[in-house]
Amino acid sequence: MFVSHLELWRTYWECSRPYTVYICSVTAALYYLWGRKSQAPALVSSKAFSAFLHKHCPVVAERFSPTPWCWGGRLQTLVCALLKSRPPVTYRNELIRTVDGGQISLDWVDNWESASYPESSTRPTVLILPGLTGNSKQSYVLHTISQATRRGYRGLGGEELLTPVTYCAANTSDLERVVHHVKGLYPHAPVLGAGVSMGGMLLLNYLARKRTESGMVAGFTISVPWNALKSAASMEEPLNWLLFNKYLTSGLCHAVTRHRKVLEEVADIDYVLKAQTIREFDERFTSLLFGYKTCTDYYLDASPDNKLPNTAVPILCLNAADDPFSPQHAFPLTTIQSLPNVALLLTAHGGHIAFMEGFFPRGESYMERLFGQFVQAVFEHPKDIKKACGIREEHKS
């Protein structure tokens, strides 16, 4: 009786698996202890803003220890997407119309049981903008909503914050419509915007465009791609394309397919669906849809790195140096150092929207802890943060 090669391989694997696991564990431990010791993040900001953050957000001074068996930005990004838990959140959905007849779907967490802010009219609101192809069911959105409601605030995310498939980081009209709607419902409740990845680009562009008329008291971003051209180049590196770019492009093409009948009037859909990268998709669809002559023009307009001087509210940004979506050489460090109201917390590791820590990284991570502390500091110490950021108090006559 002959034994197949497959059966021999299975037998060998079963016998050697304990040793393989042991060797991998030892290797990971040594790699962590020798080459990946925890490091304190670098805080780039003015002295006054830094002092405020150290006082009210102690996590900025903590050493960030990435999950020992999950090293490298790519691995952190992939594993986080697979392992991250999804805390239970019950939403109340609301549909609002845009000027052009589009529809925005908002998911509210009203937090009626808030002990800290029992009065709904003044309960602070956190508006969360997810990343490309993201929605309010993403694990990072659920965890940030959980952080907000735990502190007594109202949470607000979007099933599709933008009109379907119009993913344009430079177009802030839908976000402006949402903020206007929220302020109309709760004119005396402060609003903080939190943007993740592309949602962070959108938020920063909005804050720069609206300046003192943004309707927000502060902004917070996670893993924002600062320069769209440099991010596109990084994402087109062979391994990054295989692991991330190809998947995201496929998701965008799938969204176009769902709305094909509506979009055929503005683009050659068959040509769009042949896109192999996000840049090709933007060349064939996004830039055309929003009136740009070239994709380069769109990327320059969408990049928030050169717009920060126009912002007028306190902003805290979190990035990792090993983020494959947002390369370190694109971080606007010099610009941020010259601004009183913007701070960048830079960790050596953490990947893209990951920042996993602990041996079993399913729960809240470093980025959620930072988010929770910053949001609380903004809402509980509004005068102090304005003073730290050189923002004058508005005196109503």
C-alpha positions in Angstrom: 0.0 0.0 0.0 1.5 3.3 -1.1 1.3 6.5 0.9 0.7 9.7 -1.1 3.0 12.7 -0.9 0.1 14.7 0.7 -0.3 12.1 3.4 3.4 12.0 4.1 3.4 15.8 4.4 0.5 15.8 6.8 2.2 13.2 9.0 5.4 15.2 9.0 3.5 18.4 9.9 1.7 16.7 12.7 4.9 15.4 14.2 6.9 18.6 13.8 4.2 21.1 14.6 5.1 21.5 18.4 8.7 22.1 17.5 7.8 24.6 14.8 5.5 26.5 17.1 8.3 26.5 19.8 10.9 27.8 17.4 8.7 30.5 16.0 7.8 31.6 19.5 11.4 31.8 20.6 12.3 33.7 17.4 9.5 36.1 18.0 10.5 36.7 21.6 14.1 37.2 20.7 13.2 39.6 17.9 11.0 41.6 20.3 13.5 41.7 23.1 16.6 42.5 21.0 15.3 44.5 18.2 11.8 45.8 19.0 12.0 47.2 22.5 9.1 49.4 23.4 9.7 53.1 22.6 8.1 56.3 23.8 6.3 58.0 20.8 7.6 61.3 19.5 5.3 64.3 20.1 5.7 67.0 17.5 3.9 70.2 18.7 4.3 73.6 20.3 5.5 73.6 23.9 2.1 74.8 25.2 0.1 72.2 23.3 2.6 69.5 24.4 2.3 70.6 28.0 -1.5 70.3 27.8 -1.4 66.9 26.2 1.1 65.6 28.8 -1.2 66.8 31.6 -4.5 65.6 30.3 -3.5 62.8 27.9 -0.9 60.8 29.8 -0.8 58.1 27.1 1.3 60.4 25.0 4.2 59.8 27.4 3.8 56.1 27.7 6.1 53.7 25.9 4.2 52.0 23.1 4.9 48.2 23.2 3.6 46.6 20.0 2.3 43.0 20.2 5.5 40.9 20.4 4.5 38.3 17.9 3.2 40.8 15.4 6.1 42.9 14.2 6.2 45.2 11.2 3.6 47.7 9.9 2.2 45.3 7.3 1.7 42.5 9.7 0.1 44.8 12.3 -2.3 46.1 9.6 -3.3 42.6 8.4 -3.6 41.0 11.8 -5.6 43.8 13.3 -8.2 43.5 10.5 -8.5 39.8 11.2 -8.4 39.7 15.1 -9.9 43.0 16.3 -13.0 42.5 18.4 -16.3 44.2 17.6 -17.9 45.7 20.7 -21.7 45.7 20.5 -23.1 49.0 19.4 -26.8 49.8 18.7 -27.3 52.5 16.1 -30.2 54.7 15.2 -30.1 55.4 11.5 -31.1 58.7 9.9 -31.1 59.6 6.2 -30.5 63.2 5.1 -30.6 64.7 1.7 -27.8 66.6 0.0 -28.2 69.7 -2.2 -27.6 67.6 -5.4 -30.3 65.1 -4.5 -27.9 62.5 -3.0 -28.4 60.7 0.3 -26.3 60.5 3.4 -26.8 57.7 5.9 -26.0 58.6 9.5 -25.7 56.1 12.4 -26.3 57.7 15.8 -25.5 56.4 19.3 -27.6 58.9 21.3 -26.4 57.7 24.7 -29.6 58.6 26.5 -28.3 57.0 29.7 -25.3 59.3 30.0 -24.8 60.2 33.6 -22.1 62.9 32.8 -24.3 64.7 30.3 -28.0 63.9 31.0 -29.2 66.9 29.1 -29.3 65.9 25.4 -29.1 69.5 24.1 -25.6 70.0 25.5 -24.3 66.4 25.3 -21.0 66.5 23.3 -21.0 64.8 19.9 -18.2 62.9 18.3 -18.4 62.6 14.6 -16.4 59.7 13.2 -15.3 59.6 9.5 -14.2 56.1 8.5 -11.6 55.3 5.9 -11.8 54.3 2.2 -14.7 51.8 1.7 -15.2 51.9 5.5 -18.5 52.2 7.4 -19.9 52.4 11.0 -19.5 48.6 11.4 -15.7 48.6 11.2 -14.0 47.5 14.4 -12.1 50.7 14.8 -15.3 52.7 14.5 -17.1 50.5 17.1 -14.2 50.9 19.5 -14.0 54.7 19.1 -17.8 54.9 19.6 -17.4 52.8 22.7 -14.7 55.1 24.0 -17.0 58.1 23.4 -20.2 56.7 24.9 -18.3 55.3 27.9 -17.4 58.9 28.8 -21.0 60.1 28.3 -20.8 61.6 24.8 -23.0 61.1 21.8 -21.5 59.1 18.9 -22.1 59.6 15.2 -20.8 57.5 12.3 -21.8 56.9 8.7 -22.9 53.8 6.9 -21.9 55.7 3.8 -21.1 59.2 4.9 -20.5 60.3 1.4 -22.9 59.8 -1.5 -22.4 56.2 -2.8 -19.0 55.6 -4.4 -18.0 59.3 -4.5 -14.8 58.7 -2.4 -13.1 62.1 -2.9 -10.9 63.3 0.0 -10.9 66.8 -1.5 -14.7 67.3 -1.6 -16.0 68.3 1.7 -19.5 69.3 0.8 -21.2 66.2 2.3 -19.3 66.6 5.5 -20.3 70.3 5.6 -23.9 69.2 5.2 -23.6 66.7 8.1 -22.0 69.2 10.5 -24.7 71.8 9.6 -27.4 69.2 10.3 -25.9 68.1 13.6 -25.5 71.7 14.8 -29.0 72.4 13.7 -30.3 69.6 16.0 -28.0 70.4 18.9 -26.7 74.0 18.6 -25.4 74.1 22.1 -23.5 70.8 22.0 -19.8 70.8 21.1 -18.8 68.6 18.1 -15.4 66.9 17.7 -14.4 65.4 14.4 -12.4 62.1 14.3 -11.1 61.0 10.9 -9.5 57.6 10.2 -7.2 57.2 7.2 -8.9 58.8 4.2 -11.6 60.1 6.6 -8.7 62.0 8.3 -7.8 63.6 5.0 -11.4 64.6 4.5 -11.5 66.1 8.0 -8.3 68.1 7.7 -9.3 69.5 4.4 -12.7 70.5 5.8 -11.1 72.1 8.9 -8.7 74.0 6.6 -11.4 75.1 4.3 -13.9 76.3 6.9 -11.3 77.7 9.3 -13.1 79.3 12.2 -16.5 78.4 10.8 -16.1 74.6 10.9 -18.6 74.0 13.7 -16.1 71.8 15.5 -14.2 72.4 18.7 -11.3 70.0 17.7 -10.1 67.3 15.4 -8.4 64.0 15.8 -6.9 61.8 13.1 -5.5 58.2 12.9 -3.2 57.0 10.2 -3.9 59.9 7.8 -2.1 59.8 4.4 -0.5 63.2 4.4 0.5 63.3 0.8 -1.7 61.4 -1.7 1.1 61.1 -4.3 3.6 59.7 -1.9 1.0 57.4 -0.4 0.1 56.1 -3.9 3.7 55.4 -4.7 4.1 53.5 -1.4 1.0 51.5 -2.0 2.3 50.5 -5.5 5.4 48.8 -4.1 5.0 45.1 -5.1 4.3 43.7 -1.6 2.0 46.6 -0.6 0.1 46.2 -3.9 -0.4 42.5 -3.3 -1.4 42.8 0.3 -3.5 46.1 0.3 -3.8 48.0 -3.0 -5.2 45.1 -5.0 -7.9 44.4 -2.3 -9.0 48.0 -1.9 -9.1 48.6 -5.7 -11.3 45.5 -6.0 -13.6 47.0 -3.3 -13.9 50.3 -5.2 -14.7 48.5 -8.5 -17.3 46.4 -6.7 -19.0 49.6 -5.4 -19.0 51.0 -9.0 -20.6 47.8 -10.3 -23.4 48.1 -7.7 -24.3 51.6 -9.0 -23.4 51.0 -12.7 -26.6 52.3 -14.2 -26.3 55.7 -12.4 -22.6 56.1 -13.2 -22.4 55.0 -16.8 -23.4 58.6 -17.8 -20.2 60.0 -16.3 -17.5 57.4 -16.9 -16.5 54.4 -19.1 -17.4 51.8 -16.5 -15.8 48.9 -18.4 -12.5 50.8 -18.4 -12.9 51.7 -14.8 -13.4 48.1 -13.7 -10.0 47.2 -15.3 -8.1 49.3 -12.8 -5.4 47.4 -11.0 -4.5 50.1 -8.5 -6.2 52.8 -6.5 -4.3 55.4 -8.6 -5.7 53.8 -11.8 -9.2 53.9 -10.4 -8.8 57.5 -9.4 -7.5 58.3 -12.9 -10.4 56.7 -14.6 -13.2 57.5 -12.2 -12.7 59.8 -9.2 -10.8 62.6 -10.9 -13.2 62.7 -13.8 -16.3 62.6 -11.6 -15.1 65.6 -9.6 -13.8 67.7 -12.5 -10.1 67.3 -12.2 -8.0 67.4 -15.4 -5.6 64.7 -14.1 -5.3 62.4 -11.2 -2.2 64.3 -10.1 -4.3 67.5 -9.8 -6.8 65.5 -7.6 -4.1 64.1 -5.4 -2.5 67.5 -4.9 -5.9 69.0 -3.9 -6.7 66.1 -1.6 -3.4 66.1 0.3 -3.8 67.8 3.7 0.0 68.3 4.4 0.1 71.9 2.9 -3.3 73.0 4.3 -2.6 72.7 8.0 -1.7 76.4 8.4 -5.3 77.2 7.5 -6.8 75.2 10.4 -8.2 77.1 13.4 -9.0 74.4 16.0 -6.9 72.1 18.1 -5.9 69.0 16.2 -4.1 65.8 17.4 -2.9 63.3 14.8 -1.6 59.8 15.3 0.7 58.1 12.8 3.1 55.2 12.8 6.5 55.3 11.1 6.0 51.9 9.6 2.6 52.6 8.0 2.6 51.2 4.5 -0.3 53.6 3.5 1.4 56.7 4.8 5.2 56.7 4.4 7.2 58.5 7.1 9.0 60.8 4.6 5.6 62.4 3.8 4.9 63.6 7.4 4.8 67.4 7.5 7.0 67.7 10.6 8.4 71.1 9.9 5.0 72.6 9.2 3.5 71.1 12.4 6.4 72.3 14.5 5.5 75.9 13.4 1.8 75.7 14.3 0.4 76.3 17.8 -2.8 74.2 17.2 -1.6 71.0 15.6 0.2 68.1 17.2 1.5 64.8 15.7 2.1 61.8 17.9 4.5 59.5 16.0 5.1 55.9 17.0 7.9 53.8 15.6 5.5 50.9 15.0 1.8 50.4 14.7 1.0 50.0 11.0 -2.1 51.4 9.5 -5.1 51.8 11.8 -3.7 49.1 14.1 -1.4 50.1 17.0 -1.9 46.7 18.6 -0.4 46.0 22.0 -0.5 43.1 24.4 -0.1 39.4 23.6 -3.8 39.0 22.7 -4.6 42.2 20.9 -8.4 41.8 20.4 -9.6 44.6 22.6 -8.9 48.4 22.6 -5.5 49.4 21.4 -3.2 52.3 21.8 -5.0 54.5 19.3 -8.4 54.0 21.1 -6.9 54.9 24.4 -5.3 58.0 23.0 -8.6 58.9 21.3 -10.5 58.5 24.6 -8.2 60.7 26.6 -8.0 63.4 24.0 -11.7 63.6 23.5 -12.2 63.8 27.3 -9.6 66.5 27.5 -11.2 68.6 24.8 -14.7 68.5 26.2 -13.7 68.9 29.9 -11.0 71.6 29.5 -12.2 73.7 26.5 -10.6 76.9 27.8 -7.3 75.3 28.7 -6.8 73.7 25.3 -7.8 76.9 23.4 -5.2 78.8 25.5 -2.6 76.1 24.8 -3.2 76.3 21.1 -3.3 80.1 20.9 -7.0 80.3 20.1 -8.8 83.3 21.4 -12.0 82.9 23.3 -15.1 84.1 21.5 -17.0 86.8 23.5 -20.6 87.0 22.6 -22.2 90.4 23.0 
